[in-house]
């Protein structure tokens, strides 16, 4: 289970809407299955791929990791949006996924964020399992 | 022996260390030695073809491997190796 406040979930939705028709993304910062802060980051993919791909550069990754350290917290996951697409992880998502991270995916239809779901990669990397989002 | 720094997320697989020393005359042999020491790391570090997963980037003394000799880059005793992740999906 991943606990997220209503306010942070609203910010995640807003980030997806602002990025539309491209994918928006960022890190979830927190501890023990609880999101305390989010860290939106630019989508570093090339222009023609940003509608269905996102990339956070190692430099931005490090910046987020240091921010989490400063807050006494950890990076616990990634959020990203799926413009005009269901909020289920793609094969591409699985290919790039990291263990232990929660992956919140928000479907954004015609510019409006509809719903977020969270996913965890299985230890053998064979698939994602859904984890319930608890609004705190 | 080169020093290697791991992303915080991967610490679980390396005895909760963020930095440690490992032997290796090249980046390839260094990674092999690390995976031998921490076998559970293998599937997360390498894909099914044995290639380093694309979301990992390696810097030697601050220089990315692609600007050096890739995984065949030779290492010196006091080199600082940083394994960094990028996040991506679609």
Backbone of each chain as ProteinMPNN parsed JSONL, in Angstrom:
{"seq_chain_A": "XXXXXXXXXXXXXXXXXXXXXXXXXXXXXXXXXXXXXXXXXXXXXXXXXXXXXXXXXXXXXXXXXXXXXXXXXXXXXXXXXXXXXXXXXXXXXXXXXXXXXXXXXXXXXXXXXXXXXXXXXXXXXXXXXXXXXXXX", "coords_chain_A": {"N_chain_A": [[0.841, -1.199, 0.0], [0.462, 2.242, -0.766], [0.755, 5.285, 0.712], [-0.613, 8.414, 0.131], [-1.072, 11.909, 0.237], [-4.087, 13.806, -0.303], [-3.543, 16.284, -1.343], [-0.954, 16.03, -2.458], [-1.467, 14.108, -4.387], [-3.152, 15.543, -5.999], [-1.343, 17.41, -6.956], [0.285, 15.747, -8.461], [-1.528, 14.999, -10.424], [-1.962, 17.482, -11.563], [0.555, 18.01, -12.622], [0.647, 16.102, -14.648], [-1.393, 17.043, -16.266], [-0.412, 19.54, -17.005], [1.77, 18.785, -18.505], [0.618, 17.547, -20.644], [0.167, 17.383, -24.212], [2.25, 15.696, -23.722], [4.296, 13.352, -21.822], [4.466, 13.721, -18.334], [6.698, 13.707, -15.525], [8.296, 12.639, -12.447], [9.857, 12.405, -9.189], [8.89, 10.446, -6.314], [9.082, 11.262, -2.994], [9.817, 10.111, 0.225], [9.051, 7.846, 2.892], [8.997, 4.407, 3.928], [6.664, 3.422, 2.408], [5.106, 5.701, 2.261], [4.262, 8.728, 0.81], [5.846, 11.791, 1.026], [6.656, 14.075, -0.196], [6.762, 15.482, -3.498], [8.768, 15.557, -6.482], [8.822, 17.082, -9.18], [10.16, 16.759, -12.494], [11.942, 17.806, -15.484], [10.992, 16.356, -18.629], [13.294, 14.594, -20.283], [13.383, 13.377, -22.728], [13.658, 13.272, -26.355], [11.979, 15.688, -28.478], [10.114, 14.413, -30.26], [9.411, 12.082, -29.001], [8.258, 12.52, -26.589], [5.545, 12.285, -26.158], [4.933, 9.691, -25.549], [6.943, 8.702, -23.987], [9.188, 9.036, -21.203], [12.04, 10.547, -19.68], [14.303, 10.803, -17.093], [17.164, 12.438, -16.357], [20.458, 11.244, -15.332], [21.722, 13.271, -13.919], [19.597, 14.867, -12.96], [18.421, 12.909, -11.47], [20.298, 12.498, -9.482], [20.183, 14.988, -8.276], [17.605, 14.903, -7.18], [17.954, 12.784, -5.416], [19.782, 13.867, -3.612], [18.245, 15.955, -2.597], [16.243, 14.521, -1.291], [17.85, 13.278, 0.633], [18.618, 15.523, 2.108], [16.229, 16.185, 3.286], [15.983, 14.18, 5.01], [14.802, 11.949, 4.034], [13.841, 9.47, 1.542], [14.187, 8.539, -1.931], [11.35, 7.104, -3.124], [9.945, 6.318, -5.259], [8.573, 6.777, -8.596], [6.612, 9.055, -10.43], [4.51, 9.221, -13.28], [2.827, 10.341, -16.277], [0.283, 9.051, -18.485], [-0.601, 10.099, -21.419], [-3.757, 10.168, -22.877], [-4.081, 7.399, -22.592], [-4.333, 4.205, -20.961], [-3.806, 3.768, -17.354], [-1.866, 1.774, -16.894], [1.22, -0.037, -16.55], [3.604, -0.057, -19.233], [5.371, -2.361, -21.409], [7.75, -1.182, -21.887], [7.979, 0.408, -19.648], [8.404, -1.614, -17.764], [10.801, -2.661, -18.582], [12.559, -0.66, -17.885], [12.246, -0.384, -15.204], [12.883, -0.144, -11.655], [13.84, -2.067, -8.773], [11.847, -2.093, -5.794], [10.863, 0.502, -6.082], [7.931, 2.534, -6.109], [5.636, 2.938, -8.667], [3.751, 5.399, -9.776], [1.176, 5.835, -11.992], [-0.576, 8.048, -14.008], [-3.524, 8.415, -15.76], [-4.205, 10.602, -18.382], [-6.669, 12.099, -19.989], [-7.505, 13.742, -22.897], [-6.29, 16.026, -21.86], [-7.138, 16.128, -19.251], [-6.586, 14.951, -16.038], [-7.389, 11.732, -15.014], [-7.25, 9.361, -13.369], [-5.121, 7.783, -10.943], [-2.881, 5.062, -10.555], [-0.881, 2.752, -8.679], [2.176, 0.914, -8.994], [4.286, -1.925, -8.487], [7.414, -3.412, -9.194], [7.926, -6.868, -9.672], [10.193, -8.99, -7.854], [11.54, -10.777, -9.539], [11.388, -9.422, -11.88], [9.451, -10.014, -13.712], [6.881, -8.988, -13.989], [4.613, -6.247, -13.229], [3.083, -5.547, -10.097], [0.024, -4.426, -8.825], [-0.245, -1.885, -6.371], [-2.212, -0.735, -3.71], [-3.397, 2.583, -3.588], [-3.47, 4.617, -0.868], [-5.364, 7.212, 0.258], [-4.336, 9.735, 2.299]], "CA_chain_A": [[0.0, 0.0, 0.0], [1.215, 3.49, -0.839], [-0.046, 6.377, 1.271], [-0.372, 9.717, -0.52], [-2.088, 12.882, 0.648], [-4.949, 14.313, -1.378], [-2.881, 17.451, -1.931], [0.142, 15.576, -3.326], [-2.061, 13.437, -5.547], [-3.651, 16.622, -6.871], [-0.174, 17.986, -7.643], [0.697, 14.765, -9.479], [-2.496, 15.133, -11.516], [-1.72, 18.778, -12.228], [1.781, 17.869, -13.415], [0.281, 15.356, -15.857], [-2.217, 17.915, -17.124], [0.442, 20.594, -17.565], [2.681, 18.19, -19.493], [-0.184, 17.051, -21.763], [0.01, 15.972, -24.607], [3.456, 14.91, -23.481], [4.318, 12.704, -20.512], [5.136, 14.41, -17.237], [7.283, 12.72, -14.605], [9.066, 13.143, -11.314], [10.108, 11.421, -8.13], [8.154, 10.415, -5.05], [10.023, 11.302, -1.878], [9.108, 9.757, 1.455], [9.626, 6.71, 3.61], [8.125, 3.301, 4.346], [5.362, 3.362, 1.747], [4.344, 6.935, 2.441], [4.825, 9.836, 0.035], [5.876, 13.009, 1.837], [6.871, 15.196, -1.111], [7.046, 15.059, -4.872], [9.856, 16.32, -7.085], [8.629, 17.026, -10.639], [11.39, 17.025, -13.254], [11.694, 17.908, -16.919], [11.092, 15.153, -19.452], [14.495, 14.819, -21.097], [13.328, 12.693, -24.03], [13.621, 14.159, -27.509], [10.642, 16.235, -28.739], [9.182, 13.529, -30.966], [9.087, 10.886, -28.197], [7.76, 12.873, -25.254], [4.127, 11.965, -26.001], [4.75, 8.352, -24.973], [8.139, 8.296, -23.265], [9.817, 10.05, -20.363], [13.402, 10.251, -19.242], [14.889, 11.68, -16.072], [18.602, 12.246, -16.551], [21.199, 10.906, -14.111], [22.016, 14.498, -13.173], [18.376, 15.206, -12.219], [18.225, 11.822, -10.512], [21.189, 12.777, -8.35], [19.626, 16.178, -7.609], [16.463, 14.451, -6.373], [18.469, 11.944, -4.33], [20.384, 14.763, -2.62], [17.133, 16.672, -1.954], [15.634, 13.575, -0.344], [18.818, 13.146, 1.744], [18.552, 16.747, 2.914], [14.965, 16.144, 4.034], [15.994, 12.989, 5.868], [13.869, 11.0, 3.42], [14.418, 8.688, 0.441], [13.39, 8.408, -3.157], [10.609, 5.838, -2.979], [9.264, 5.955, -6.494], [8.486, 7.687, -9.736], [5.268, 9.213, -10.998], [4.482, 9.738, -14.647], [1.479, 10.35, -16.851], [0.03, 8.405, -19.774], [-1.583, 10.914, -22.143], [-4.738, 9.437, -23.691], [-3.689, 5.993, -22.52], [-4.653, 3.691, -19.618], [-2.747, 3.932, -16.347], [-1.175, 0.506, -16.654], [2.596, 0.066, -17.045], [3.902, -0.661, -20.533], [6.567, -3.21, -21.417], [8.885, -0.255, -21.8], [8.078, 0.753, -18.225], [8.969, -2.744, -17.036], [12.19, -2.767, -19.0], [13.375, 0.364, -17.221], [11.853, -0.236, -13.799], [13.844, -0.498, -10.625], [13.197, -2.762, -7.656], [11.425, -1.35, -4.59], [10.21, 1.771, -6.389], [6.51, 2.595, -6.451], [5.435, 3.671, -9.927], [2.391, 5.94, -9.919], [0.863, 6.214, -13.373], [-1.832, 8.796, -14.084], [-4.053, 8.554, -17.123], [-4.654, 11.967, -18.684], [-7.454, 12.02, -21.215], [-7.818, 15.052, -23.477], [-5.766, 17.092, -21.015], [-7.699, 16.072, -17.904], [-6.143, 13.78, -15.276], [-8.559, 10.928, -14.672], [-7.057, 8.441, -12.24], [-3.757, 7.281, -10.74], [-2.698, 3.747, -9.934], [0.53, 2.559, -8.339], [2.66, -0.409, -9.387], [5.604, -2.356, -7.985], [8.041, -4.465, -10.002], [8.217, -8.1, -8.936], [11.631, -9.186, -7.672], [12.133, -11.448, -10.713], [11.209, -8.465, -12.974], [8.575, -10.588, -14.738], [5.675, -8.179, -14.157], [4.287, -5.303, -12.172], [1.917, -5.836, -9.275], [-0.582, -3.163, -8.385], [-0.354, -1.632, -4.927], [-3.325, 0.174, -3.471], [-3.067, 3.933, -3.134], [-4.31, 5.035, 0.257], [-5.377, 8.664, 0.399], [-4.226, 9.997, 3.748]], "C_chain_A": [[0.877, 1.251, 0.0], [0.313, 4.621, -0.343], [0.369, 7.709, 0.625], [-1.453, 10.679, -0.049], [-2.899, 13.331, -0.574], [-4.253, 15.459, -2.117], [-1.749, 17.025, -2.884], [-0.398, 14.87, -4.567], [-2.596, 14.476, -6.535], [-2.491, 17.27, -7.625], [0.34, 17.05, -8.736], [-0.233, 14.865, -10.688], [-2.242, 16.414, -12.3], [-0.474, 18.699, -13.115], [1.476, 17.137, -14.726], [-0.522, 16.217, -16.822], [-1.354, 19.002, -17.768], [1.383, 20.058, -18.636], [1.94, 17.761, -20.756], [0.038, 17.931, -23.008], [1.28, 15.132, -24.437], [3.351, 14.236, -22.11], [5.051, 13.591, -19.512], [5.661, 13.361, -16.27], [8.033, 13.407, -13.472], [9.227, 12.054, -10.275], [9.123, 11.56, -6.981], [9.189, 10.361, -3.941], [9.251, 10.962, -0.606], [9.822, 8.677, 2.209], [8.562, 5.654, 3.859], [6.727, 3.335, 3.716], [4.499, 4.589, 1.919], [5.02, 8.08, 1.689], [4.712, 11.114, 0.864], [6.008, 14.245, 0.947], [7.01, 14.636, -2.52], [8.073, 16.017, -5.469], [9.696, 16.229, -8.605], [9.917, 17.403, -11.375], [11.074, 17.126, -14.742], [11.805, 16.557, -17.609], [12.223, 15.369, -20.449], [14.485, 14.058, -22.42], [13.262, 13.717, -25.149], [12.165, 14.534, -27.824], [9.654, 15.203, -29.281], [8.749, 12.322, -30.132], [8.382, 11.234, -26.897], [6.263, 12.591, -25.069], [3.921, 10.575, -25.415], [5.996, 7.814, -24.266], [8.58, 9.416, -22.33], [11.219, 9.594, -19.989], [13.813, 11.28, -18.208], [16.386, 11.411, -16.1], [19.292, 11.856, -15.233], [21.485, 12.142, -13.262], [20.796, 14.911, -12.342], [18.074, 14.151, -11.149], [19.05, 12.101, -9.257], [20.665, 13.966, -7.545], [18.47, 15.772, -6.678], [16.937, 13.626, -5.178], [19.062, 12.814, -3.219], [19.304, 15.556, -1.88], [16.474, 15.774, -0.909], [16.533, 13.4, 0.874], [18.696, 14.323, 2.698], [17.3, 16.76, 3.795], [14.916, 14.964, 5.012], [15.059, 11.915, 5.348], [14.59, 10.236, 2.302], [13.578, 8.851, -0.813], [12.66, 7.071, -3.038], [9.854, 5.474, -4.256], [9.276, 7.057, -7.525], [7.015, 7.845, -10.095], [5.41, 9.662, -12.443], [3.072, 9.621, -15.2], [1.448, 9.568, -18.159], [-1.019, 9.238, -20.501], [-2.461, 10.052, -23.059], [-4.433, 7.941, -23.741], [-3.989, 5.49, -21.104], [-3.463, 3.788, -18.648], [-2.138, 2.598, -15.918], [0.242, 0.615, -17.208], [2.772, -0.625, -18.394], [5.102, -1.598, -20.379], [7.821, -2.348, -21.27], [9.097, 0.174, -20.345], [8.782, -0.365, -17.452], [10.471, -2.887, -17.313], [13.092, -1.835, -18.181], [13.132, 0.43, -15.714], [12.943, -0.696, -12.837], [13.121, -1.168, -9.456], [12.867, -1.784, -6.527], [10.717, -0.034, -4.888], [8.707, 1.564, -6.598], [6.391, 3.434, -7.713], [3.979, 4.119, -10.014], [2.209, 6.368, -11.373], [-0.51, 6.876, -13.38], [-2.292, 8.843, -15.536], [-4.587, 9.972, -17.285], [-5.366, 11.926, -20.033], [-7.871, 13.411, -21.672], [-7.422, 16.19, -22.53], [-6.259, 17.076, -19.587], [-7.237, 14.792, -17.202], [-7.358, 13.023, -14.759], [-8.35, 10.116, -13.4], [-5.587, 8.022, -12.171], [-3.805, 5.892, -10.125], [-1.205, 3.572, -9.673], [0.935, 1.11, -8.558], [4.049, -0.662, -8.814], [6.131, -3.47, -8.879], [8.275, -5.695, -9.135], [9.729, -8.314, -8.893], [12.284, -9.867, -8.888], [11.931, -10.641, -11.998], [10.205, -8.952, -14.02], [7.331, -9.743, -14.994], [5.571, -7.142, -13.047], [3.095, -5.837, -11.38], [1.336, -4.507, -8.812], [-0.535, -3.064, -6.868], [-1.427, -0.563, -4.741], [-2.788, 1.539, -3.049], [-4.044, 4.292, -2.017], [-4.22, 6.553, 0.374], [-5.358, 8.996, 1.885], [-4.611, 11.438, 4.058]], "O_chain_A": [[1.902, 1.306, 0.68], [-0.752, 4.877, -0.906], [1.548, 8.062, 0.589], [-2.621, 10.302, 0.053], [-2.444, 13.241, -1.714], [-4.356, 15.59, -3.337], [-1.601, 17.582, -3.971], [0.147, 15.017, -5.661], [-2.499, 14.303, -7.75], [-2.632, 17.638, -8.792], [0.774, 17.496, -9.799], [0.217, 14.822, -11.833], [-2.299, 16.432, -13.529], [-0.45, 19.247, -14.217], [1.984, 17.508, -15.784], [-0.353, 16.131, -18.039], [-1.544, 19.342, -18.935], [1.753, 20.778, -19.564], [2.549, 17.624, -21.817], [0.093, 19.152, -22.86], [1.373, 14.012, -24.939], [2.433, 14.515, -21.339], [6.114, 14.137, -19.806], [5.131, 12.252, -16.203], [8.356, 14.593, -13.54], [8.784, 10.921, -10.465], [8.597, 12.64, -6.713], [10.074, 9.506, -3.952], [8.152, 11.472, -0.39], [11.05, 8.589, 2.178], [7.377, 5.964, 3.984], [5.723, 3.282, 4.427], [3.283, 4.523, 1.741], [6.198, 8.366, 1.902], [3.635, 11.471, 1.34], [5.532, 15.326, 1.295], [7.336, 13.464, -2.708], [8.222, 17.149, -5.009], [10.346, 15.407, -9.251], [10.668, 18.267, -10.923], [10.064, 16.597, -15.207], [12.616, 15.716, -17.22], [12.13, 16.212, -21.341], [15.471, 14.088, -23.157], [12.87, 14.865, -24.943], [11.239, 13.798, -27.483], [8.511, 15.122, -28.83], [7.818, 11.612, -30.514], [7.95, 10.337, -26.172], [5.761, 12.65, -23.946], [2.865, 10.293, -24.847], [6.091, 6.62, -23.982], [8.376, 10.595, -22.62], [11.526, 8.402, -19.986], [13.684, 12.485, -18.428], [16.822, 10.28, -15.889], [18.763, 12.113, -14.151], [21.489, 12.069, -12.033], [20.929, 15.261, -11.169], [17.547, 14.457, -10.08], [18.571, 11.961, -8.131], [20.692, 13.965, -6.315], [18.376, 16.24, -5.543], [16.402, 13.744, -4.075], [18.872, 12.537, -2.035], [19.427, 15.804, -0.681], [16.185, 16.205, 0.207], [16.054, 13.374, 2.008], [18.673, 14.161, 3.918], [17.318, 17.284, 4.909], [13.94, 14.78, 5.739], [14.579, 11.073, 6.107], [15.805, 10.352, 2.147], [12.413, 9.247, -0.757], [13.291, 6.027, -2.871], [9.198, 4.434, -4.318], [9.893, 8.108, -7.353], [6.259, 6.875, -10.066], [6.333, 10.403, -12.782], [2.234, 8.897, -14.661], [2.461, 9.443, -18.847], [-2.211, 9.097, -20.227], [-1.96, 9.307, -23.901], [-4.517, 7.308, -24.794], [-3.91, 6.261, -20.147], [-2.304, 3.877, -19.052], [-1.929, 2.342, -14.732], [0.457, 1.279, -18.222], [2.156, -1.658, -18.657], [5.76, -1.616, -19.339], [8.8, -2.73, -20.628], [10.228, 0.288, -19.873], [9.637, -0.108, -16.604], [11.274, -3.183, -16.428], [14.223, -2.178, -17.836], [13.762, 1.231, -15.024], [13.797, -1.518, -13.17], [11.955, -0.882, -9.182], [13.544, -0.771, -6.348], [10.029, 0.497, -4.015], [8.272, 0.569, -7.177], [6.979, 4.511, -7.811], [3.088, 3.316, -10.29], [2.988, 7.158, -11.907], [-1.476, 6.343, -12.835], [-1.547, 9.255, -16.425], [-5.324, 10.475, -16.436], [-4.74, 11.742, -21.077], [-8.507, 14.16, -20.93], [-8.132, 17.19, -22.415], [-5.852, 17.915, -18.783], [-7.463, 13.689, -17.698], [-8.247, 13.607, -14.14], [-9.159, 10.171, -12.474], [-4.903, 7.921, -13.189], [-4.656, 5.592, -9.288], [-0.37, 4.165, -10.356], [0.144, 0.193, -8.34], [4.866, 0.248, -8.676], [5.384, -4.365, -9.274], [8.759, -5.589, -8.008], [10.453, -7.872, -9.785], [13.431, -9.575, -9.227], [12.264, -11.115, -13.084], [10.112, -8.369, -15.1], [6.781, -9.772, -16.095], [6.325, -7.156, -12.075], [2.213, -6.495, -11.932], [2.067, -3.584, -8.453], [-0.761, -4.05, -6.166], [-1.526, 0.385, -5.521], [-1.849, 1.635, -2.258], [-5.263, 4.273, -2.194], [-3.139, 7.109, 0.567], [-6.246, 8.591, 2.636], [-4.582, 11.849, 5.218]]}, "seq_chain_B": "XXXXXXXXXXXXXXXXXXXXXXXXXXXXXXXXXXXXXXXXXXXXXXXXXXXXXXXXXXXXXXXXXXXXXXXXXXXXXXXXXXXXXXXXXX", "coords_chain_B": {"N_chain_B": [[42.629, -0.457, -4.995], [39.692, 0.1, -6.879], [37.127, 2.455, -5.933], [33.652, 2.197, -5.513], [30.544, 3.8, -5.997], [27.164, 3.383, -5.187], [23.715, 3.79, -6.319], [21.293, 5.016, -3.96], [18.986, 3.469, -3.874], [19.799, 0.918, -4.599], [21.215, -0.05, -2.534], [20.309, -2.033, -0.855], [21.023, -4.421, -2.035], [23.725, -4.573, -1.717], [24.71, -5.016, 0.859], [23.747, -2.794, 2.262], [25.476, -0.689, 1.759], [26.658, 2.437, 0.59], [28.936, 3.043, -0.65], [31.822, 1.219, -1.617], [34.803, -0.839, -1.829], [36.118, -2.566, -4.636], [37.701, -5.153, -6.512], [39.165, -4.933, -9.799], [40.34, -4.801, -13.049], [39.324, -3.711, -15.274], [36.239, -1.984, -16.146], [34.332, -3.881, -16.747], [35.354, -6.243, -15.48], [35.324, -5.376, -12.903], [32.534, -5.07, -12.454], [31.779, -7.728, -12.79], [33.06, -8.887, -10.604], [31.703, -7.636, -8.535], [29.116, -8.599, -8.869], [29.582, -11.28, -8.413], [30.152, -11.178, -5.734], [27.769, -10.146, -4.759], [25.266, -11.733, -5.612], [22.449, -11.403, -5.96], [22.131, -9.038, -7.131], [22.518, -9.247, -9.808], [20.36, -9.665, -11.72], [19.137, -7.219, -11.707], [21.06, -5.503, -12.511], [21.998, -6.374, -14.962], [20.664, -7.169, -18.233], [18.748, -9.844, -19.888], [20.468, -10.59, -21.86], [22.887, -10.183, -20.857], [23.797, -7.635, -20.931], [24.571, -4.413, -19.561], [21.929, -2.9, -17.866], [19.876, -0.41, -19.396], [19.201, 1.811, -17.877], [21.253, 2.378, -16.219], [24.097, 4.35, -15.606], [27.542, 4.845, -15.9], [30.196, 6.454, -14.344], [33.583, 7.344, -14.45], [35.752, 8.712, -12.309], [34.238, 11.02, -12.665], [33.837, 11.12, -15.409], [31.833, 10.078, -18.087], [31.296, 6.688, -19.112], [30.869, 6.396, -21.87], [32.453, 8.248, -23.013], [34.843, 7.231, -22.645], [36.386, 4.101, -22.798], [34.138, 2.518, -22.868], [32.774, -0.434, -21.375], [35.142, -1.709, -21.361], [36.958, -0.025, -20.355], [39.947, 0.714, -18.701], [40.877, 0.386, -15.286], [42.32, 2.185, -12.563], [44.046, 1.827, -9.433], [43.192, 3.833, -7.616], [40.885, 4.844, -8.684], [37.635, 6.405, -8.902], [34.548, 5.121, -9.09], [31.33, 5.703, -10.229], [28.123, 4.537, -10.057], [25.24, 5.359, -11.567], [21.742, 5.902, -11.749], [19.276, 6.423, -14.29], [15.941, 7.526, -14.749], [13.294, 6.145, -16.529], [10.582, 5.597, -18.815], [7.418, 4.777, -20.287]], "CA_chain_B": [[41.367, -1.042, -5.449], [38.74, 1.186, -7.163], [35.996, 2.673, -5.036], [32.42, 2.318, -6.298], [29.379, 4.349, -5.3], [25.908, 2.843, -5.712], [22.523, 4.592, -6.024], [20.706, 4.658, -2.664], [17.971, 2.442, -4.075], [20.399, -0.398, -4.792], [22.013, -0.395, -1.36], [19.788, -3.279, -0.299], [21.709, -5.572, -2.647], [25.169, -4.543, -1.454], [24.888, -4.912, 2.32], [23.407, -1.436, 2.718], [26.593, 0.255, 1.621], [26.523, 3.308, -0.577], [30.256, 3.007, -1.296], [32.723, 0.161, -1.149], [35.922, -1.099, -2.733], [36.06, -3.862, -5.315], [38.811, -5.336, -7.442], [38.803, -4.993, -11.212], [41.292, -4.056, -13.876], [38.468, -2.957, -16.207], [34.89, -1.827, -15.592], [33.694, -5.199, -16.897], [35.775, -7.188, -14.433], [34.831, -4.816, -11.634], [31.12, -5.436, -12.317], [31.726, -9.186, -12.584], [33.446, -9.176, -9.212], [30.638, -7.161, -7.64], [27.982, -9.524, -8.986], [29.991, -12.519, -7.74], [30.043, -10.932, -4.293], [26.359, -9.876, -4.434], [24.576, -12.35, -6.764], [21.065, -10.942, -6.154], [22.206, -7.786, -7.898], [22.733, -9.518, -11.23], [19.188, -9.48, -12.586], [18.787, -5.799, -11.763], [22.155, -4.763, -13.148], [22.175, -6.817, -16.354], [19.477, -7.744, -18.875], [18.875, -11.29, -20.15], [21.593, -10.81, -22.783], [24.139, -9.908, -20.153], [24.204, -6.23, -21.098], [24.222, -3.512, -18.47], [20.621, -2.304, -18.136], [20.052, 0.915, -19.988], [19.005, 2.938, -16.978], [22.456, 2.649, -15.425], [25.181, 5.119, -16.213], [28.751, 4.702, -15.082], [31.171, 7.53, -14.473], [34.884, 7.074, -13.832], [36.31, 10.019, -11.92], [33.378, 12.073, -13.203], [33.709, 11.05, -16.873], [30.932, 8.985, -18.482], [31.941, 5.582, -19.836], [30.785, 6.512, -23.338], [33.556, 9.104, -23.447], [36.076, 6.467, -22.399], [36.404, 2.908, -23.64], [33.005, 1.675, -22.492], [32.995, -1.382, -20.283], [36.539, -2.171, -21.404], [37.814, 1.014, -19.773], [40.838, 0.181, -17.659], [40.762, 1.081, -14.002], [43.509, 2.276, -11.72], [43.771, 1.515, -8.025], [42.515, 4.898, -6.862], [39.759, 5.401, -9.449], [36.342, 6.489, -8.236], [33.528, 4.685, -10.052], [29.98, 6.015, -9.738], [27.02, 3.924, -10.795], [24.081, 6.222, -11.387], [20.585, 5.47, -12.521], [18.346, 7.417, -14.821], [14.603, 6.939, -14.68], [12.627, 6.294, -17.819], [9.452, 4.722, -19.057], [6.588, 5.285, -21.368]], "C_chain_B": [[40.355, 0.087, -5.711], [37.598, 1.239, -6.144], [34.752, 2.828, -5.902], [31.284, 2.839, -5.437], [28.109, 3.858, -5.992], [24.756, 3.812, -5.459], [21.881, 4.095, -4.716], [19.749, 3.474, -2.791], [18.556, 1.037, -4.121], [21.192, -0.869, -3.574], [21.608, -1.729, -0.744], [20.6, -4.485, -0.785], [23.192, -5.635, -2.303], [25.43, -4.265, 0.036], [24.682, -3.495, 2.845], [24.57, -0.451, 2.683], [26.299, 1.185, 0.45], [27.846, 3.36, -1.336], [31.042, 1.837, -0.756], [33.838, -0.02, -2.181], [35.747, -2.469, -3.371], [37.202, -3.932, -6.321], [38.305, -5.341, -8.877], [39.778, -4.166, -12.031], [40.558, -3.286, -14.979], [37.086, -2.831, -15.554], [34.152, -3.16, -15.649], [34.071, -6.147, -15.766], [35.344, -6.689, -13.053], [33.372, -5.234, -11.409], [30.96, -6.934, -12.084], [32.033, -9.529, -11.133], [32.362, -8.757, -8.229], [29.46, -8.131, -7.665], [28.313, -10.875, -8.349], [29.816, -12.367, -6.231], [28.576, -10.772, -3.875], [25.479, -10.414, -5.568], [23.154, -11.822, -7.015], [21.008, -9.669, -6.987], [22.118, -8.032, -9.405], [21.535, -9.175, -12.109], [18.779, -8.012, -12.702], [19.854, -4.97, -12.486], [22.269, -5.099, -14.639], [20.864, -7.355, -16.926], [19.746, -9.204, -19.231], [19.997, -11.602, -21.136], [22.936, -10.505, -22.127], [24.636, -8.487, -20.323], [23.775, -5.411, -19.89], [22.886, -2.854, -18.802], [20.779, -0.827, -18.482], [19.886, 2.058, -19.01], [20.205, 3.194, -16.072], [23.49, 3.4, -16.253], [26.386, 4.987, -15.297], [29.718, 5.844, -15.395], [32.47, 7.097, -13.787], [35.522, 8.434, -13.557], [35.53, 11.158, -12.595], [33.191, 12.048, -14.712], [32.851, 9.838, -17.245], [31.678, 7.95, -19.325], [31.939, 5.754, -21.352], [31.894, 7.413, -23.879], [34.902, 8.416, -23.208], [36.044, 5.244, -23.317], [35.294, 1.938, -23.252], [33.366, 0.741, -21.346], [34.42, -1.935, -20.26], [37.5, -1.128, -20.843], [38.66, 0.434, -18.639], [40.749, 1.033, -16.402], [42.099, 1.088, -13.268], [43.081, 2.084, -10.258], [42.931, 2.571, -7.32], [41.358, 5.529, -7.639], [38.485, 5.389, -8.623], [35.276, 6.19, -9.298], [32.15, 5.008, -9.459], [28.958, 5.348, -10.653], [25.786, 4.775, -10.516], [22.946, 5.733, -12.264], [19.954, 6.673, -13.21], [16.976, 6.741, -14.739], [13.928, 7.174, -16.017], [11.47, 5.311, -17.912], [8.616, 5.294, -20.181], [5.14, 4.934, -21.155]], "O_chain_B": [[40.175, 0.95, -4.852], [37.175, 0.227, -5.585], [34.792, 3.52, -6.919], [31.08, 2.393, -4.308], [27.992, 3.91, -7.217], [24.799, 4.578, -4.496], [21.925, 2.904, -4.409], [19.709, 2.595, -1.93], [17.897, 0.073, -3.731], [21.771, -1.956, -3.584], [22.433, -2.457, -0.191], [20.83, -5.438, -0.04], [23.846, -6.644, -2.569], [26.241, -3.416, 0.407], [25.371, -3.06, 3.768], [24.635, 0.491, 3.473], [25.75, 0.757, -0.566], [27.873, 3.683, -2.524], [30.942, 1.501, 0.424], [33.81, 0.571, -3.26], [35.286, -3.412, -2.728], [37.615, -2.926, -6.898], [37.16, -5.707, -9.141], [40.013, -2.991, -11.749], [41.095, -2.335, -15.547], [36.799, -3.48, -14.548], [33.435, -3.523, -14.716], [33.204, -6.78, -15.164], [35.041, -7.478, -12.158], [33.01, -5.692, -10.325], [30.122, -7.364, -11.291], [31.357, -10.352, -10.516], [32.127, -9.426, -7.222], [28.88, -8.448, -6.626], [27.43, -11.54, -7.807], [29.392, -13.295, -5.542], [28.181, -11.199, -2.79], [24.999, -9.64, -6.395], [22.702, -11.797, -8.16], [19.949, -9.284, -7.482], [21.706, -7.161, -10.172], [21.672, -8.481, -13.117], [18.148, -7.614, -13.681], [19.58, -3.886, -13.0], [22.59, -4.243, -15.463], [20.052, -7.926, -16.199], [20.81, -9.744, -18.929], [20.431, -12.749, -21.237], [23.985, -10.564, -22.77], [25.751, -8.157, -19.918], [22.744, -5.683, -19.275], [22.719, -2.308, -19.893], [21.642, -0.114, -17.971], [20.369, 3.162, -19.264], [20.184, 4.114, -15.253], [23.714, 3.115, -17.43], [26.26, 5.015, -14.073], [30.006, 6.145, -16.553], [32.45, 6.553, -12.683], [35.793, 9.202, -14.48], [36.121, 12.142, -13.04], [32.456, 12.877, -15.25], [33.099, 8.723, -16.787], [32.553, 8.278, -20.126], [32.867, 5.325, -22.039], [32.233, 7.349, -25.06], [35.958, 8.959, -23.533], [35.706, 5.362, -24.495], [35.464, 0.72, -23.294], [34.158, 1.083, -20.468], [34.85, -2.545, -19.281], [38.715, -1.327, -20.856], [38.153, -0.242, -17.744], [40.568, 2.248, -16.467], [42.887, 0.145, -13.342], [41.901, 2.173, -9.92], [42.057, 2.241, -6.518], [40.9, 6.62, -7.297], [38.266, 4.519, -7.779], [35.132, 6.925, -10.276], [31.848, 4.63, -8.327], [28.94, 5.574, -11.863], [25.345, 4.895, -9.373], [23.155, 5.223, -13.364], [20.092, 7.807, -12.751], [16.885, 5.516, -14.668], [13.985, 8.273, -16.569], [11.403, 4.327, -17.175], [9.05, 6.176, -20.922], [4.292, 5.285, -21.976]]}, "name": "protein", "num_of_chains": 2, "seq": "XXXXXXXXXXXXXXXXXXXXXXXXXXXXXXXXXXXXXXXXXXXXXXXXXXXXXXXXXXXXXXXXXXXXXXXXXXXXXXXXXXXXXXXXXXXXXXXXXXXXXXXXXXXXXXXXXXXXXXXXXXXXXXXXXXXXXXXXXXXXXXXXXXXXXXXXXXXXXXXXXXXXXXXXXXXXXXXXXXXXXXXXXXXXXXXXXXXXXXXXXXXXXXXXXXXXXXXXXXXXXXXXXX"}
